[in-house]
């Protein structure tokens, strides 16, 4: 993470001239591309970009005549935390405007092969941060939420410790959006992951991300994945990590018997695989969309036996509901062999039985051939 240096006072008129010239260039670009953009999206993209380029952090880089390097993360659908055709297109339009005539330089996520010591150094000696900063000054990320009549889009620029430098929000009329707001395949996986925000589970105790960042990330054949689990709570947590494969299976990634029952201390970060020289998670066929799910509790929890031949109590025709969830959890109380789709509900039941809070986090990964 780059440390901002104090800068000498320069002419404010020069600063604002640079800002307005950049904004004017963005508006000209928008006008020339109008015929190719769906109605309503170009205006929203321009207004979101304008709010970001005029933030104090961006202006400070203009004054210093330096480029602000921003790590671009995907725009995610909420709830679900995945990319859709709408979010991909809108984010592309926004980034075009940010770099057009402005001092923004966007950095694309790449596989981060940093060691634990390098990650510790990157975050000022603390086991904190998002990973994958790629020597950027800040991170650009956002989400959108769909209501019956509109789509609310929110973007923000932050550092790797969560401090927000700029925030922008726009409300789009759904009538002006022709691109799909949903992705059926990812919605199905989100149902399997059973996101904690959909189930009333704890949200802020655990963080799960990969070397490229948070949310949904894309990997190509031959790349290796490193997973990072951070304890954001103020208590030691025993963590359990699963991979949800495209074929519907769930595979335990951590802990293995040889790992022992060692809790992850507050603010600490655990890296999987721990030793990338001896063990790697390599992208190979079959390709597709898969998920990772981590649970954390203040006491050790048992691990279920997973069997796809068992009934999935929590799903009715592939859909979850609050009423069905309560019934499913009652049915899972005395079960030790469960369907992979019931994984989250089973852990919630066991956490209640042991009277321990349960924290959860999820990650989407899209793998592709070269």
N, C-alpha and C positions, 0 to 999 in steps of 0.2 A: 504494500500500500504506500503510495508516494506521500511524503510529508509536505504540506504546503509551507512554502517559505514566505516570510514577510515581504511585501513588495513596496516600492517607493511610490509616492503619490504622483500621478500623472494627470494630465488635463482630463476633466470629466467630460468635456465636450467631445474629445477624441473617443472616449469609451462609449458614449451613447451613439456617436456616429457609426462606429463599428457595429453596434448591436442593431441599429435600425437598417443599415445596409444589408446585414445578414437576413433580417426579417423580410425586407423588400425582395431580396433574391428568392427566398422561399415562396413568397406569394406569386412571383412571376412564374416560377417553376410549376406551381399548382395550377395556374391559369392555362399554361400550355398543355398540361396533361389532363385537363378536365374531361375531355371526350372519352378518355380511357378508364375513368374511375367511376365506381358506382355512386349514385347520387347520395349526398349526405356525408360520405366518408371523408372526402377531401377537405371539407370545412372542419370536421372534427379533428383530423390529423394535423391541419395547420394550426388550429387553436391550441391543441395539446402541446405541439412543438414550441409555439410562441411562449407559453407559460414556463417551459423548461429552460429555454435559452436565455431568459431574462432573470434567472435566479442569481442570487449573490455569488455563488460558487462560479458559475459560468462567466459572470461579469469580471470577477477577479482575474480569471485567466485571460480575458480580453485585454485588461489593463496591462498585464504582464507580457502580452504578445506571445502567449503560449497556447498550445492546443490542449483541451480538456479530454483526456482519454477515458472513455466510458465503456465498461463491459456490458454488452447487450444481453439481457436475459429475455426469454419468451414472454409474451402477453398471455396470461392463463385464464381459462374460464373458471368462474367461482360459482358454486362449489364444484369440486372435481379436480381443480388444479392441473389442467391439461390444455394443449394447444388445439385450436380449431381452424378451419379455412378462413373464417372471419378474423380471428386474432392474428394469424400469420400475415394476412394482407394488410390489415390496419397497421401492424407494427412495422411492416416494410415501408408504408407511406410515411409514418412518423419519422423513422430513421433517415429517410431520404431528405426530409425537411431539416432535420437536425444538422446534417453534414453539409447541406447546400448553403454556401455563403457564410457559415458560422465557424466557430473555432472548436467544434466538436470532432473528435476522432473516435469512431466506434470500434471496439475490440470484440471479435467473435469468440465465443467459448471454444477452447481446445482442451484435449485430454491433459490433465495436470498430473505430472509424475513427481510432484514435490515430496520430499521426505517429511516426517513429523517435525524434525528440527527446523526445516525451511518454513513449514507452515507456522510454527511457533514464532520464528523470527519475523515473518510477514505480518503477524498480528501483535507486534510490539511486546513480545515476550509472553503473551497469554495464549492459552489454548482456545482461541476464539476465531471467528471469521467464517467466510463462506467458501473458501477454496476457489481455485480457478480465477483469481483476480488478474492474472496475466499482466502485472505491472500497470494496471489501470488505476486512475484516481478515484473512481466511483463506479457504482452499478446502476444500470437502468433496468427497471422491472415494473410489472403492473398486472392488473387483472380486470375482468369485466363480469358484470352480473346482469342477468336477463330478468326483466319483469314483464308482465303481460303487454305493456305498451311501449317500453323503451329498453335501451341497453345502457347501463352506466359503466363508463370506462375510466379507470384510475391508473395513473402512472406516477412514479416517483424516482428520484435519484438519491441514493444513499451510499454510505461507506460500508466497509465489510463488517462493521460492528453494529450496524443498524441505525446510525444517526441519519435522519432525513435532511437533505439539502434543498430539495424542491419537490413539489407535489402538484399534479394537474388532474382535473376531473372534467368529463364531458358527458352529457346525456344525449343519446341518439334515438331518434324515432325509429321504431322497428320497421315502419312502412318504407323507409329509405334504405333498408339493408337487404340486398339480394343474395349475399353470401351465406352459407350455412353457419348457424350459430352453435351447432352441436356436431359431435363426431361420435357416431354410434359405437364404434369399436372401443374408443377410449372411455365412453360412458359405461360400457360393460365392464371394463377393467376397473374403473372407479367404484363400481358396485361391488366388485370382488375385494378391492382394497378396503371398502367400507370406511371412507374418510372420517376422521374424528369430528370434523365440523358438521357432518351429517348425522352424527349419533350422539352428540352432547358430551363427548369425551374431552379430556383435558387437551388443550391446544398448544400451550407454551412451554411444556417441560422438556421436549425433545426436538432435535432438528436433524433431518436426514438429507444429505446432499452428496453429489458425486464430484469428480474432479472438474467438470464443466460448469457446475452451479446447482441451483435448486430447480424445483418445478419439473417440467418435462425437458429432457435433453436427448440429443440424437448422437448415435455412435455408428461408425462404419466398420465393416468387417476387418478384423485384425487389430483394432484398437483394444486397449485394456481399460477396465473400469476400476477405479478406487472409490470406495464408499466411505463417507465420514458421518459419524454419529456424535452429536454434541449434546451434553446434558446441560440444559438451560435452567433447570430448577435449582433450588437451594439445598437439595438432599441427594445423597448417593443413590444411584439407580442401577438396578440389575436389568440389562438390556437383552432382548431376543430379536434377531433379525431374520426375516424370511424373504425369499425370492418367489414371486408369483409368475410362473412361466406362461407363455402364450397358449399352451395346451391345457391350461386349467389346473396343472399341478402346482403345489407349493413346496419349496425346498428350504430347509433350515440352513442358514449361512453362519449364524453365531448365536449361542456359544456351542462349541463341540466339547465333549467330555474332557479333553486335554486342556481346554481353556480354563476350567475351574469356575467357581462362583465368585468372581471379583467384581464389585460394583464400580460403575463409572462415577467418579467424583464430580461435584458441582463445577460447571464451566469447563470440564475436561472434554477432550475430543478423542474418539477412538477411530482408528483407520482399519478398514477391511479391504484387501488382505493386509495384515500387519507387516509382513515382510514381502515386499513385491519382488525381491530377488528369488524367492523360493516358491511363491504361490501367486498366481495371476488369475483374474477374471477376464477372459479374452472373448471378444465378440466373434461368434461363429454361427453357422446355420444350425437350426432354422432361425430366420430373421422375423422380426415383428415387434409388437408392443408388449412389454412386460413391466411388472411393477416390483417395488421393494417396500416392505412394511416392517417397521421397528416398533417394539413395545418396550416400555420402561416402567419398573415398579420399585418401590422402596424395600420390598422383600422378594426373595427368589420365588418365581412362579413355576409350576410344572410345565412340561411340554406335551402336547397331545400327539397321538398317533394319527396321521393323516391318511384317509382312505376315500378315494373318489366314488367308491361303491356305496358309501353310507349316504343316507338322505341329507339334503341341504335344508336344514330347518329354517334358516333365515331368509330364503328366497321363495317367491311365488312367481313362476314364469319369468325368472330373471330379475325381479323387482323387489326392493326392500320397502317396508313401511314401518312406522313407529309401532303400530299394533302388532304386526308380525314379529318385530324384533323382541318385544317383551315375551311373547309366547315362545320364541326360539330359545331365548336365554333360560327360561324355565326348563325346557326340554334338555338343555345342555348341562344342567347342574351336575348330574351324575355320569356324564359321558367322558370317556378317556380316548375313544376313537371317534374322529369326527371327519366330516367333509371339509376340504380346504376352504370352501366358501364361508364356513362358519368360524373361521380362525379368529376374527376380531371379537365376535360375540362370546366365544369360548374364553378368551383372555379377560374380557370384561367381567364375566361370571366369576372366574377364579380370583380376580383382584378384589371383588366384593366379598367373597368368602374369606379372604385373608385380611380384609379391612385395610387394604393398601391402595393409595391412588394409582391410577394407570395413565401413562402418557403414551401418545402414539404419533407417528409421522410416516409419510408415504412419499414415494418418488416414482415417476414414470420414466422409462427409457425406451426409445425407439431405435431399433437396430436395422441396418440396411447393408446390402451387398455393395462392394466397391463399384 
